[in-house]
Amino acid sequence: MDKALYIGMSGAKQNMMAQRAHANNLANVNTTGFKKDFAQARSMPVFGEHHPTRAYAMTERPGTDLSAGALQETGRKMDVALEGDGWLAVQNDQGEEVFTRSGSLQVDVNGMMRLSSGEMVMGNGGPVALPPYDNIQIGNDGTISIVPAGGPPDQMVEIDRLKLVNPPADALEKGEDGFIRRKPDQALDGPEPADGAMRVATGFLESSNVNAVEEMIANLQLSRQYEMQVKVMSTANENSEATARLLQNL
């Protein structure tokens, strides 16, 4: 088999993987608190017997852009956006504490505070559980206060506080579920400590930090590169067929 065919095939495969990363970013351009993934290509030596000058390009996701997105005002009192660095701690379906910048909160029929996607919101001592209430308010420091059901409208009772954390950015990574967590080699013995200095803005949500124009341009460039790789494969096939015809005529 012509080695050019393999080179073209492997190049097209890497282009497809890079397109997948950018397409995922673009698909989440309107996802609250989404953090885009970086994509890059780097040279990789050929394994086995080869010429030292040969190297292939490999696409990879070296990390995640953890910069904050723009704040969008919603006016909804259960929407919160974090000011500055840091994360909101939530509990996923596996009982693991993970971090997010998505602050679209709601309370289920059992009084548990959850994200709009269903994960339980963490408080000072575990998931936030609220008794029946007539009104709810989330303070700038994450304090959750309610007017108990049937109580005086001006009698606010402090129930819990959102768990806001601020671990070092270089100790974090994004999982396949889209949530941020500590890297395995940076894991703590216990739960992440809360940061009392963090603040939230009530009535706002943080938008995705994806730049749609940049992602579309990157996808167009990768598409053209993919076409070039397919052309190499087609040329290699044509050369192979031409060689076969020459050998038949000998």
C-alpha positions in Angstrom: 0.0 0.0 0.0 1.2 3.5 -0.9 2.4 5.2 2.3 0.9 8.4 1.0 -2.6 6.8 1.4 -1.9 6.2 5.1 -0.6 9.7 5.6 -3.7 11.2 4.0 -6.0 8.9 6.0 -4.3 9.7 9.4 -4.3 13.4 8.5 -8.0 13.4 7.7 -8.7 11.6 10.9 -6.9 14.2 13.0 -8.7 17.0 11.2 -12.1 15.3 12.0 -11.1 15.1 15.7 -10.1 18.8 15.7 -13.4 19.7 14.0 -15.3 17.7 16.7 -13.7 19.9 19.5 -14.6 23.1 17.7 -18.1 21.9 16.8 -18.7 21.0 20.5 -17.7 24.6 21.5 -20.0 26.1 18.8 -22.9 23.9 19.9 -22.6 25.3 23.4 -22.3 28.9 22.5 -25.6 29.6 24.3 -25.0 27.2 27.2 -24.9 29.0 30.6 -21.4 29.0 32.1 -19.9 26.8 29.4 -16.1 26.9 29.1 -14.6 26.2 25.7 -12.0 23.6 25.0 -8.7 24.4 23.3 -7.6 22.3 20.3 -4.1 22.1 18.9 -1.9 19.9 16.7 1.6 18.8 17.5 4.2 16.7 15.9 4.5 13.0 16.9 7.3 10.7 15.9 6.5 7.5 14.0 6.7 4.4 16.2 8.8 1.5 14.9 11.3 1.4 12.1 11.2 4.7 10.2 13.3 7.6 9.0 14.2 10.0 11.8 12.8 12.9 9.7 9.3 11.5 9.6 6.7 12.9 12.0 2.9 13.0 12.0 0.5 15.7 13.3 -1.7 14.7 16.2 -4.7 16.7 17.3 -5.4 17.0 21.0 -7.3 19.0 23.6 -4.6 20.5 25.8 -6.9 22.2 28.2 -9.9 24.4 28.8 -10.4 28.1 28.7 -11.6 29.0 32.2 -12.0 32.7 31.6 -15.4 34.2 32.6 -18.1 34.9 30.2 -20.3 38.0 30.0 -23.1 38.5 32.6 -26.6 38.5 31.3 -29.4 40.0 33.3 -32.4 37.8 33.8 -34.2 39.4 36.7 -34.9 36.0 38.2 -34.1 35.8 41.9 -33.0 32.2 41.6 -30.4 33.0 39.0 -26.9 33.8 40.3 -23.6 34.6 38.5 -20.2 34.5 40.2 -18.2 37.7 40.4 -14.5 37.2 39.6 -12.8 33.8 39.9 -14.2 30.8 41.5 -16.9 28.1 41.2 -20.2 27.0 42.5 -20.0 23.5 44.1 -22.7 20.9 43.1 -23.2 17.2 43.5 -23.5 15.1 40.4 -25.5 11.8 40.0 -22.5 9.8 41.3 -22.4 11.7 44.5 -19.2 13.5 43.5 -18.6 17.2 44.3 -17.9 19.0 41.0 -17.8 22.7 40.1 -19.6 24.9 37.7 -20.3 28.5 36.7 -23.9 27.8 35.8 -26.1 29.5 38.3 -29.6 28.8 37.1 -31.1 27.4 40.3 -34.4 25.9 41.2 -36.1 24.1 44.1 -37.7 20.6 43.5 -40.8 19.2 45.2 -38.7 17.9 48.1 -37.2 21.3 48.8 -33.8 20.4 47.4 -32.0 23.2 45.6 -30.7 22.0 42.2 -29.3 23.3 39.0 -31.6 23.5 36.0 -29.8 20.4 34.8 -30.7 18.5 38.0 -27.5 18.5 40.0 -27.9 19.2 43.7 -26.4 22.5 44.9 -24.0 22.3 47.8 -24.2 24.4 51.0 -22.2 24.6 54.2 -22.9 21.1 55.3 -24.0 19.3 52.2 -26.8 19.6 49.6 -29.1 22.6 50.2 -32.5 21.6 51.6 -35.2 24.2 52.1 -38.4 24.0 54.2 -41.7 25.3 52.7 -41.4 29.0 52.0 -43.3 32.0 50.7 -40.3 33.9 49.5 -36.6 33.3 48.9 -33.6 35.6 48.6 -30.0 34.9 47.8 -27.5 37.5 49.2 -24.4 38.8 47.6 -22.3 36.5 49.7 -24.4 33.4 48.7 -26.5 33.4 51.8 -29.9 31.8 51.2 -32.8 33.3 53.2 -36.5 32.5 53.1 -39.8 33.7 54.5 -41.3 30.5 56.0 -44.6 29.5 54.7 -47.3 31.5 56.5 -44.8 33.7 58.2 -44.7 37.5 58.2 -43.4 38.9 54.9 -40.7 40.9 56.5 -39.3 38.0 58.6 -36.4 36.5 56.6 -34.7 33.4 58.1 -31.2 32.4 57.0 -31.2 28.8 56.0 -27.9 28.0 54.3 -25.2 29.4 52.1 -24.1 28.5 48.6 -20.8 26.7 48.7 -18.4 28.8 46.6 -14.9 27.6 46.1 -11.8 28.9 44.4 -9.2 26.2 43.9 -6.1 27.1 41.8 -6.8 27.1 38.0 -3.8 24.9 37.2 -5.2 22.2 39.5 -8.5 21.9 37.6 -9.7 20.0 34.5 -13.0 19.6 32.7 -14.6 16.2 32.7 -16.6 14.6 29.9 -19.8 15.6 31.7 -18.8 19.3 31.3 -18.2 19.9 35.0 -14.9 21.1 36.4 -13.1 19.1 39.0 -9.6 18.7 40.5 -7.1 16.7 38.5 -6.4 13.3 40.0 -2.9 14.3 41.1 -4.2 17.5 42.7 -7.1 15.9 44.6 -7.6 16.8 48.3 -8.1 14.4 51.1 -11.5 15.9 51.9 -14.0 18.2 50.3 -12.9 21.5 48.7 -13.0 24.3 51.3 -15.4 27.1 50.8 -14.1 30.6 50.0 -15.9 33.2 52.1 -14.6 36.1 50.1 -16.4 35.1 46.9 -19.5 37.1 45.8 -22.4 36.4 43.5 -24.7 38.7 41.5 -28.4 37.8 41.9 -30.6 38.1 38.8 -27.8 37.4 36.4 -26.4 34.4 34.5 -22.9 34.0 33.1 -22.9 33.3 29.4 -20.6 30.9 27.6 -17.1 32.1 26.9 -17.2 30.7 23.3 -16.5 33.1 20.5 -18.8 31.8 17.7 -17.0 33.6 14.9 -13.6 32.2 15.9 -15.0 28.7 16.2 -16.7 28.9 12.7 -13.5 30.2 11.1 -11.5 27.4 12.7 -14.0 24.8 11.5 -13.8 26.2 7.9 -10.0 26.0 8.0 -10.1 22.4 9.2 -12.7 21.6 6.6 -10.3 22.8 3.9 -7.5 20.8 5.4 -9.7 17.7 5.4 -10.4 18.2 1.7 -6.7 18.4 1.1 -6.1 15.1 2.9 -8.9 13.4 1.0 -7.2 14.7 -2.2 -3.9 13.1 -1.2 -5.8 9.8 -0.6 -7.5 10.1 -4.0 -4.1 10.8 -5.7 -2.5 7.9 -4.0 -5.3 5.6 -5.2 -5.0 6.9 -8.8 -1.2 6.3 -8.7 -1.8 2.8 -7.4 -4.3 2.0 -10.2 -1.9 3.5 -12.8 1.0 1.3 -11.5 -1.2 -1.8 -11.6 -2.1 -1.1 -15.3 1.6 -0.7 -16.2 2.4 -4.0 -14.5 -0.4 -5.7 -16.4 1.1 -4.5 -19.7 4.5 -5.9 -19.0 
